[in-house]
Amino acid sequence: MPDPVHAGPAPGRDVPLPDALKGHWVDTRAPRASRPFLKLARIERPIGWWLILLPCWWGAGLAAIASGRPYPDPWHCLLFLFGAILMRGAGCTFNDIIDRKLDAEVARTRGRPLPSGQVSVTAALLFMIAQALLALPILLQFNRFTVVLGLASLVIVAIYPFMKRITNLPQFVLGLAFSWGALLGWSAVFGRLDPPAYLAYAAAIAWTVGYDTIYAMQDIEDDAIVGIKSSARYFGEHTREAVGLCFALTILLSGTAIWLVGGGFLAWLGFAAFAAHLAWQISRIEGASAALALRLFRSNQYAGLLLAAGFALDAVARNLLA
């Protein structure tokens, strides 16, 4: 009988990955030759770019409230959307290049394009560069401070893939990268950083550690076999308490940011809905199966949207009532 950890798809086999959306157009309608590259960019798993985008929108929403603007800048929000998709794709491609041997040893990841032999390392590298080059003109639409700030995030993106080898909390480094948009959303308006932006960034980091710990619960057994470090392994039987602490910090820090910008009723309403969603996730963690862990992880798209919507609607309401 094949080893359930080390057995995998035959090289070159094109199969939907376990955590991809079922029936996604990448697996059903995209040209077959493009599918491995679309999977390298995680197009069939949109939750990743949502989780990069949402802190951008948090920062933009807080900046709109603080500056008295009638709504978050739509152009900025659109640029953040395309930038999040492209840079998430480039980052994931880089991560897969570095992790291709480890991915071959983990059940959930061994079917990825590189370990399964669908894409060569050289082709993946060229694809990563192409995505980054497409993202550069988007970043250059912002003010100079934001451009430099955006480029600085590449340092964190570059070191993240190595963290699972040397630290029990690679999720913290992931949070540093995924949450960077909270700083960009604010600096795109003000051309500088202020305490609310730092608080939103810290809140997003804590949120990332929490939700990615839930995500890592899927791989605890395989990670232990191949020696991959993760917060889910580190926290062990105390995972629920650890995630609860992360989410409590998220609430404390984001609430303080709202208070500093003078957020109104709708901002606090979005905040309350966000907090309730995080509390619901904590209530479901104990003994969660891999399928439930994935579902809880994905639900953070809606949690983050609740907070972003509260900020945007608060700015709109202020303008209408002025």
C-alpha positions, 0 to 999 in steps of 0.5 A: 500500500502506498505511503499516504504522506509520500505518495502523490500524483504522477509528474505532469498530472493536472489535478485540482488541489485540495484547498482550491475552490471546487469547479473553479474556472482555472480547473474547468475552462482555462487553457490547459497549458496555462493552468499550472501557471495560474495555480502557481499564482493561486488564482483558483484560491482567491482567499489569499489575495483577499487577505492581502487586499483587506488591510489595504482597504482598512487603511484607506477607510481609516484615512478617509475618516481621518481626512474627512473625505466622503469615501475611500479613494475608489482609484486607490482601492482598485489599484490595491485590488490588482496589486494584491492579486499580482503580488500575491501571485508573485509571492506564492510563486517564489514561495513554491520555488523555495519550498518545492522539495518540502511540498512534495512531502506534504499531502495537501501540497504535493500536487502543486505545479513544481513538485508534481513536475508540471512547471520547471523551476526556470519557467516558474522564476520567469513567471514570478518576474513577469508578475512583479513587473506587471505590479510595478506600474500599479505601485508607481501610481501612488505618491513617492512615500507610498512607492518606497514603502511598498518596495520595502515590503519585498524584504519581508516577502523574500525572507518568509519562505525560509521562516518555517525552517527556523521559527515556530511562528512563521505566521508572524512573518507572514503577518508582517507581509500580508498586513503591509497594505494597512500602511499603504492605504493610509500613506496613499492619502497622507504621504506619511504614517501616523499612529492609526496606520501603525495600529491597523497594521499591528491589528492585521498582523495579529489577525493573520497569525490567528487565521493562518494558525487555523489554516495550518491545522490542516497540515499538523501531522504531515508538517511533523513528519517532514519537519516544517514548523508552524504555529499550529504545531507550536501551540498544540492543544492550546491552539484555541486559546492562542488564536483567541489571544491573537483575535483579542489583540486584533480587536483591541488594536483595531478598536484603538485605531477607530477611536484615534480617527474619531470613527462614528456609529457605522465604523463601530458597527462594522467593528462589532460585526468583525469582532463577533465573526472572530468570536464565532471562529474561536467557538468552532476551533476546538477539535476542528477537522481539516475541512472545517479548519479550511472553511473557518480560514476562508471565512476571514474574507467576510470578517475583514470585509465587515470591518472595511465596509464599516469604515467606508460607510462611516465616511459616506455617512459623515459626508451626507450628514455634514 
